[in-house]
Amino acid sequence: MKLTKALMTTTALTVAAGMVSAEAHMTDELTIVSWGGAYSKSQQLAYNEPYMEKTGVTIINDESSAEAVAKLRAMNEAGNVTWDVVDVVASDAIRLCDEGLAMEIDFDEMLADGDDGSKATDDFGDLLVTDCFVPQIVYSTTFGYRTDMVPEGVDAPDEVCDVFDLETYPGKRSLEKRPINNMEWALLCDGVAKDEVYDVLATEEGQEQALAKLGTIKDDVIWWSAGADTPQLLADGEIFMGSTYNGRLFSVIEEQKQPVAMMWDAQVFDLDGWIIPADLSDERKARALDYLMFATDTQRLADQAKYISYGPARKSSAPLVGKHADLGIEMAQHMPTDPNNAKNTFLYNYEFWADYRDDIDAKFQSWLAK
C-alpha cells in the first residue's frame, strides 16, 4: 500500500528528528525477521544492539526469512501481520512489492543521506531494484570444500563444474533445496553460454535440461534449507563440497579454523535487504521506519562488514570497511566483490525469478520427490 506524500513527509521528519510526535507515536517493541546464524549475529551487533541502546526498544528476532513470502501471504490473508521489518532477497522483495504485501519506500525522504552528503537514491544507485526494498548487502552463493578430502594427486576443485565431476571428486555434496542457482549452475556445466542461461531456463526444454544435469549427482546430494546447514556439514566432514552464502563460509574458514576453502568460480551475486510489510498500524509503521533509517545509514552498513564478509550496499560505506572486529584481519579481500574473487561471477536475474519462481519451484520440488 503506497503512503501518501504527506504521511511520508511527516514520518520521515519524525524519524530524522529521533522524536515521537503526536502524529506518529512509535511502539516500544519491534519484530525483525532474518536468516539466523552468522548473518543474524552480524545484524544484531551492527544494528540491533545499538538501536536498542539508543531507543530502549525491545527487538524480537525471528529467523523465518527463508519462508517470508509464503508467511506474509498467509498473514495478509488472515489479516494479522505480526512482523515489522523483514529481511529478504531482492527477487522475493520484487514479488512482495508486486503483490502489494510490502510498503513502498520514498528512499530520499525515509532513509538517511550518505555520510558523503549523497542522497539515498544516489548512494544505493542501481541496487534499488524495487520501490519496496532497501538493500543492505551484496553477497554471493558459492561453494566451499574440505581441503583434507581432496583426493591424493588431484588438484583442489576450483571450477563450479567440478561439483558435477563425481569421478575426480567423489563424495557427498550439499545444494540448496530450491531451484535458484542450482538450475543456472547446471546449465552452465551442461554447455550453455553464460549470457544465454536465462533464455534457456525460460523454456520447458531448458528446465528439463537443468534438472537432467542435476540428476547426474542427485544421489550424492544432501539438500539444505538453512544457511547454517552446509557450514555444519563441512565442519562435520559429512560432505566434500557444498553451496552456501560466502559469509557463512568465511565464518567456518576464518573464525572456526576448519579445513575448508572457498571456491569463488561462478559465484552468484545477489542482494539482501529490508522490506516493511504493508498495512501496519501507524505506530508500528513509524517504529519500523525509524529502525530502517538507523540500520541502513552509512556507518551501520559499514559496521556490519566488521562481522561478516558481505559488501555494504551503500557506496559511501565502502571506504569505511576495515578490519574484522574480533580477528583483526582486513575484510576487503574476503568480500565477493574483491577483484581476485570476482574473476568469473554469475549475475542473478531478479526479474526472471520474480516471474518464474512459483512455476519452477513446483517443478523442482516434484523432481526432488521422485
Secondary structure, 3 states (H helix, E strand, C coil): CCCCHHHHHHHHHHHHHCCCECCECCCCEEEEECCCHHHHHHHHHHHHHHHHHHHCCEEEEECCHHHHHHHHHHHHHHCCCCCCEEEEEHHHHHHHHHCCCECCCCHHHHCCCCCCCCCHHHHHHHHCCCCCCEEEEEEEEEEEEEHHHCCCCCCCCCCHHHHHCCCCCCCCEEEECCCCCHHHHHHHCCCCCHHHHHHHHCCHHHHHHHHHHHHCCHHHEEEECCCCHHHHHHHCCCCCEEEEEHHHHHHHHHHCCCCEEEEEEEEEEEEEEEECECCCCHHHHHHHHHHHHHHCCHHHHHHHCCCCCCEECCHHHHHHCCECCCCCCECHHHCCCCCCCCCCEEECCHHHHHHHHHHHHHHHHHHHHC
